[in-house]
């Protein structure tokens, strides 16, 4: 593997921003499919891939979400072209015979172990959520990830059988750069890192 160029680093990280205001520009279903195709190659433990995504594009679908949002998140979410509900499948391990086929005992490691299932699903769907944001940016989309919502209300509305649980939301579209807040501070290496 070779290092990506500086422009790519800027697109994915150093120049990328969290958007709250959106241009009036549609995000096609083809773009959403491409986003998934890019992000789904990112690694997860035992290739468990617990992430499940609902792309809310219609106003009706967004209205179903609105009551679960904190007041400060409602307007920007209702105006975003797409709201992605990123959740995790608590029965991901049922797919391990296919996804982790070289270990025929992988499924049995999880059976009956609710805490292990939930921690693995939440952790790995969060990792996949990071890939999701980077894939969106790589495709020229802006992302507005957020956790200011009532998970139980989202789960009741969108995942009523209880198998999938919501992790976080991510507004997607083409952000209005003129409406960005000033970039907030970041910790420096020596403040949070050690080399042992």
C-alpha positions as CSV (number, residue, x, y, z in Angstrom):
1,X,0.0,0.0,0.0
2,X,1.1,3.5,-0.7
3,X,0.2,6.7,1.3
4,X,-2.7,8.8,-0.1
5,X,-1.9,12.3,-1.2
6,X,-2.4,15.4,0.8
7,X,-5.6,16.4,-1.1
8,X,-7.1,13.1,0.0
9,X,-6.1,13.6,3.6
10,X,-7.7,17.1,3.5
11,X,-10.9,15.7,2.0
12,X,-11.2,12.9,4.6
13,X,-9.8,14.7,7.7
14,X,-8.0,18.0,8.0
15,X,-10.3,20.2,5.8
16,X,-13.5,18.2,6.4
17,X,-16.1,19.6,8.7
18,X,-19.4,18.6,10.4
19,X,-22.2,20.3,8.5
20,X,-25.5,21.6,9.9
21,X,-26.8,23.6,7.0
22,X,-27.5,22.0,3.6
23,X,-27.6,23.1,0.0
24,X,-30.8,22.3,-1.9
25,X,-29.3,19.4,-3.8
26,X,-30.5,15.9,-4.0
27,X,-28.4,12.8,-3.0
28,X,-29.1,10.0,-5.4
29,X,-29.9,6.5,-4.4
30,X,-26.9,5.5,-6.6
31,X,-24.6,7.6,-4.4
32,X,-26.0,6.0,-1.3
33,X,-25.3,2.6,-2.7
34,X,-21.8,3.6,-3.7
35,X,-21.2,5.0,-0.2
36,X,-22.1,1.5,1.3
37,X,-20.0,-0.3,-1.3
38,X,-17.0,1.8,-0.3
39,X,-17.4,1.6,3.5
40,X,-18.3,-2.1,3.8
41,X,-14.7,-3.1,3.1
42,X,-13.5,-1.6,6.4
43,X,-12.4,-4.2,8.9
44,X,-14.5,-5.4,11.8
45,X,-13.7,-8.1,14.4
46,X,-14.3,-11.5,13.0
47,X,-15.7,-9.8,10.0
48,X,-18.9,-9.5,12.0
49,X,-20.3,-6.4,10.2
50,X,-23.2,-5.6,12.6
51,X,-24.0,-2.2,11.0
52,X,-27.5,-1.8,9.6
53,X,-28.5,1.5,7.9
54,X,-31.8,3.1,7.2
55,X,-31.5,6.1,4.7
56,X,-34.4,8.4,5.4
57,X,-35.0,10.5,2.2
58,X,-38.7,11.2,2.2
59,X,-40.3,13.9,4.3
60,X,-42.7,11.3,5.7
61,X,-39.8,9.2,6.9
62,X,-38.0,12.2,8.5
63,X,-41.2,13.2,10.2
64,X,-41.3,9.8,11.9
65,X,-37.9,10.5,13.3
66,X,-38.6,14.1,14.4
67,X,-40.2,13.3,17.8
68,X,-37.1,11.4,18.9
69,X,-34.7,14.3,18.1
70,X,-33.5,16.8,20.7
71,X,-34.9,20.2,19.9
72,X,-31.5,21.6,18.7
73,X,-31.2,18.8,16.2
74,X,-34.7,19.0,14.6
75,X,-34.3,21.8,12.0
76,X,-31.0,20.7,10.5
77,X,-32.2,17.1,10.3
78,X,-35.5,17.9,8.7
79,X,-33.7,20.0,6.1
80,X,-30.9,17.5,5.3
81,X,-31.3,15.6,2.0
82,X,-30.8,12.3,3.8
83,X,-30.8,11.2,7.4
84,X,-28.9,7.9,8.0
85,X,-30.0,5.9,11.0
86,X,-27.0,3.7,11.8
87,X,-27.9,0.7,14.0
88,X,-26.4,-2.6,15.0
89,X,-27.9,-6.1,14.5
90,X,-27.9,-8.0,17.8
91,X,-28.0,-11.2,15.8
92,X,-25.0,-10.5,13.6
93,X,-23.3,-13.7,14.9
94,X,-25.9,-15.8,13.0
95,X,-24.1,-14.7,9.8
96,X,-20.6,-15.7,11.0
97,X,-20.7,-19.1,9.2
98,X,-20.8,-17.0,6.0
99,X,-18.8,-14.0,7.0
100,X,-16.1,-15.7,9.1
101,X,-16.2,-19.1,7.2
102,X,-12.7,-20.2,8.1
103,X,-13.7,-20.6,11.8
104,X,-16.7,-22.9,11.9
105,X,-17.0,-22.4,15.7
106,X,-17.3,-18.6,15.6
107,X,-21.1,-18.5,16.0
108,X,-21.0,-20.6,19.1
109,X,-18.7,-18.0,20.8
110,X,-21.6,-15.6,21.0
111,X,-24.7,-17.8,21.5
112,X,-26.4,-17.1,24.8
113,X,-23.9,-14.3,25.8
114,X,-26.0,-11.2,25.6
115,X,-23.4,-8.8,27.1
116,X,-20.7,-10.1,24.7
117,X,-23.1,-9.8,21.7
118,X,-24.1,-6.3,22.6
119,X,-20.6,-4.9,23.3
120,X,-19.3,-6.5,20.1
121,X,-22.2,-5.2,18.0
122,X,-22.0,-1.7,19.4
123,X,-18.2,-1.4,19.2
124,X,-18.0,-2.7,15.6
125,X,-21.0,-0.8,14.3
126,X,-19.3,2.4,15.8
127,X,-16.2,1.5,13.9
128,X,-18.2,1.0,10.7
129,X,-19.9,4.3,11.4
130,X,-16.5,6.0,11.2
131,X,-15.9,4.3,7.8
132,X,-19.4,5.5,6.8
133,X,-18.5,9.1,7.5
134,X,-15.1,8.8,5.6
135,X,-16.8,7.1,2.7
136,X,-19.3,9.9,2.5
137,X,-16.6,12.5,2.4
138,X,-14.6,10.5,-0.1
139,X,-17.6,10.6,-2.4
140,X,-18.0,14.4,-2.1
141,X,-20.8,14.3,0.5
142,X,-20.9,16.3,3.7
143,X,-21.8,14.5,6.9
144,X,-23.4,15.6,10.1
145,X,-23.1,12.8,12.6
146,X,-25.0,13.2,15.9
147,X,-26.1,11.4,19.0
148,X,-28.7,13.9,20.3
149,X,-31.8,11.8,20.1
150,X,-33.8,9.3,22.1
151,X,-32.5,5.8,21.1
152,X,-35.5,4.0,22.6
153,X,-38.0,6.1,20.6
154,X,-36.0,5.5,17.4
155,X,-35.9,1.8,18.0
156,X,-39.6,1.6,18.7
157,X,-40.4,3.5,15.5
158,X,-37.9,2.0,13.1
159,X,-36.8,-1.3,14.6
160,X,-39.8,-2.6,16.5
161,X,-38.8,-6.2,16.5
162,X,-35.9,-5.4,18.8
163,X,-33.2,-7.1,16.8
164,X,-31.6,-3.9,15.6
165,X,-30.7,-1.1,18.0
166,X,-29.9,2.4,17.0
167,X,-26.3,3.7,17.5
168,X,-26.2,7.2,16.0
169,X,-27.6,9.4,13.2
170,X,-25.8,11.0,10.4
171,X,-27.2,13.7,8.2
172,X,-25.9,13.6,4.6
173,X,-26.0,16.0,1.7
174,X,-23.9,18.8,0.3
175,X,-23.1,21.2,3.1
176,X,-23.3,25.0,3.0
177,X,-19.7,26.0,3.8
178,X,-20.7,29.6,4.5
179,X,-22.7,28.4,7.5
180,X,-20.0,26.5,9.3
181,X,-19.1,27.3,12.8
182,X,-15.4,28.1,13.5
183,X,-13.4,24.9,13.9
184,X,-13.1,23.9,17.6
185,X,-9.8,23.0,19.3
186,X,-8.3,19.6,19.2
187,X,-5.9,17.9,21.7
188,X,-2.3,17.9,20.7
189,X,-0.4,14.6,20.5
190,X,1.5,15.0,23.8
191,X,-1.8,15.8,25.7
192,X,-3.4,12.5,24.9
193,X,-0.8,10.1,23.5
194,X,2.1,8.1,24.9
195,X,4.6,6.0,23.1
196,X,5.7,3.2,25.4
